[in-house]
Amino acid sequence: MGIFSKNETLLSLDSVRIGEVDPTNETGTGYRNVMTYSFGVSKNRMIRAKVDSDAPIDVAIANEDGSLAGHMEGVTDGVVGPFPTSKNATMGIILGLYPGDKATVSVKVWAESK
C-alpha cells in the first residue's frame, strides 16, 4: 500500500444485537443467532474485517458464489483477513453464535486501495 493510498470502507455496523429471540427466524432455532450482510467489492483487492463483540462470535467471509473465503471462531476483538476479492462483485460477512447466547457486535469491513 502506498503512502497516499486510503482504505475504502465497504460495510460498517455499529452495536448490532445477535442472538435475540425471534420465533419467525428461518433457521428454525427461534433465535437470530446467524446474521448475514453483503457488500460490494472491487475486483483484485484485499479485504479485512474488524470485529468488536462483547461475547465470542464466529465470523466468516463468503465469496459471491457462496464459497468460504475464510473464517475465525471465538472473536471478541480482532481483524479477520486479508482475503482476496478475486473476480467477485459482491461478498458477504456471516456473524454467528450458539442459540441462546447473545452478543452486541460492531463490524467494519474495508478494502485496501491500490
C-alpha positions in Angstrom: 0.0 0.0 0.0 1.4 3.4 -1.0 1.9 6.4 1.2 -1.1 8.3 -0.3 -3.5 5.2 -0.5 -6.6 5.2 1.6 -8.7 2.2 2.7 -12.3 2.1 1.3 -15.0 1.2 3.9 -17.3 -1.4 2.4 -19.5 -2.1 5.4 -19.9 -0.6 8.8 -22.2 -2.0 11.5 -22.5 -0.4 15.0 -23.9 -2.2 18.0 -25.8 -5.0 16.2 -27.6 -7.4 18.5 -27.2 -11.1 17.7 -29.0 -13.9 19.5 -32.3 -12.2 20.2 -35.4 -14.3 20.4 -37.2 -14.5 17.0 -39.8 -17.3 16.6 -40.2 -16.4 12.9 -36.5 -16.8 12.1 -36.0 -19.1 9.1 -33.2 -21.1 10.9 -35.8 -22.8 13.0 -33.9 -22.2 16.2 -36.2 -19.4 17.5 -33.2 -17.1 17.7 -31.5 -14.6 15.4 -28.1 -16.3 16.0 -26.8 -16.1 12.4 -26.7 -12.8 10.7 -25.6 -12.2 7.1 -24.6 -9.0 5.4 -23.5 -8.5 1.8 -21.3 -5.7 0.4 -20.0 -4.7 -3.0 -16.3 -5.1 -3.7 -13.8 -4.1 -6.4 -12.0 -6.9 -8.3 -8.5 -7.9 -7.3 -8.3 -6.2 -4.0 -7.7 -7.5 -0.4 -10.4 -7.0 2.2 -10.2 -7.2 6.0 -12.9 -7.1 8.7 -12.5 -5.6 12.2 -14.9 -7.2 14.7 -15.6 -6.0 18.3 -18.0 -8.1 20.3 -18.9 -8.3 24.0 -19.1 -12.2 23.6 -17.2 -14.6 21.4 -18.8 -15.0 18.0 -17.8 -16.8 14.8 -17.1 -14.7 11.7 -16.9 -15.9 8.1 -16.3 -14.1 4.9 -18.0 -15.5 1.8 -17.4 -15.2 -1.9 -20.0 -14.2 -4.4 -20.7 -17.9 -5.2 -21.2 -18.7 -1.5 -17.9 -20.4 -1.0 -15.8 -19.6 2.1 -13.0 -17.0 1.7 -12.1 -17.5 5.4 -13.3 -17.6 8.9 -12.4 -17.1 12.6 -14.0 -18.6 15.6 -14.5 -17.1 19.1 -13.8 -13.5 18.1 -14.3 -10.7 20.6 -11.8 -8.2 19.3 -9.8 -8.8 16.2 -9.2 -8.4 12.5 -10.2 -11.2 10.1 -8.3 -11.3 6.8 -6.8 -10.3 4.4 -8.9 -12.1 1.8 -8.7 -11.6 -1.9 -11.8 -10.3 -3.7 -10.6 -12.0 -6.9 -13.3 -11.5 -9.6 -16.2 -11.0 -7.1 -18.5 -8.1 -7.5 -20.1 -8.8 -4.1 -19.0 -10.7 -1.0 -20.6 -11.2 2.4 -19.9 -11.5 6.1 -21.6 -14.0 8.3 -21.8 -13.5 12.1 -22.9 -16.3 14.3 -23.1 -17.7 17.8 -24.8 -20.6 19.6 -28.6 -20.5 20.1 -29.4 -18.9 23.4 -26.2 -16.8 23.5 -26.3 -13.1 22.9 -23.8 -10.5 21.7 -23.6 -6.9 20.7 -21.3 -6.6 17.7 -19.6 -3.8 15.7 -18.1 -4.6 12.4 -16.1 -2.6 9.8 -15.1 -4.2 6.5 -12.6 -2.4 4.3 -10.7 -2.9 1.1 -7.1 -1.8 0.6 -6.8 0.6 -2.2 -4.3 0.0 -5.0 
